[in-house]
Amino acid sequence: MRMHLFVSWAITAVLLLSAGAAWAQGEFREFPEFRYSSGLPGGGWGVTPDGVPGFEGAMLLNVPVAYTPHRGVMVGFSSGSYDSSPELEFGGSGSNGTAWIALGLGRPGHGLYLCEMPTANNFDDSFGEPVQNAQQQLLPETRRQPAVAVGMQDIFENRSRYIGAPQDLHNTDSAYVVATRQFGDDERPVYVTLGWGWGRFNSTAIGGVSWRAAKQLTVMAEYDGFNPNAGVAFDLSPYLVDNTILFAGMIDLERALIGVSYVYSDLNL
């Protein structure tokens, strides 16, 4: 219990301290469309060890979790700011937007995730070139092993890797492998994700921790290969339709992110 309280206080303190530092910044130069929210499993919505999407389960911001939906439709939108002031815009001079619509297929423990992800940057494009993401779970979680999945972001290299790079210099397909495991009890579980990613994940180790701090609250911390990020998510189901999730975070602990996602998980394909 003391560990849970410490984790909660630590992440809350990071968010509050970061919110106090509101200085203007430019856009990330490398992989600018992929540095705020991932459009991958667990990115602003949860996935249970059984592969059911919703508020429950492992949840992060930019690091994919290995639990992979085997059913359901996921839609959402997020807006990242270049400083600590939240911006509710898809694109423009000070914000970077990301949207996604995704589908879960397959069977429990071996889900297949397919995602269409429109992006925008600071070039005043309302909807940038969409990218396509996919993830396949290879192993289910058991008492002896974590769940393991492989995936790729921007499969067809639709976006430029660098701001100002020639349009034909994309090189943004980003493969990764991740493992996720649940610790603690089912009421207040802690989910730990570790992996390795290339491209957008900076060809290095990635990972994150999410903790179900309360019935309607999840707190998260992660390292996405470039930056440390921290966030919180709130279950809005009691006030809106089921599986509506509001999430917020600090990217690189200094850029505000706010988003909303909706999951229809009753679809059984």
Secondary structure, DSSP 8 states (H G I E B T S, - for coil): -HHHHHHHHHHHHHHHHHHT--------SBSGGGSS---STTBSSEE-TTS-EESSSB-BSSS--S---SS-EEEEEEEEESSSS----SSSSSEEEEEEEEEEEEETTEEEEEEEE-B--SS--SS---EEEEEEEEE---SSS-EEEEEEESTT--S-SBTT--TT-----EEEEEEEEEES-SSS-EEEEEEEE-GGGTTEEEEEEEEEEETTEEEEEEE-SS-EEEEEEEE-TTTSSTTEEEEEEEETTTEEEEEEEEEE-----
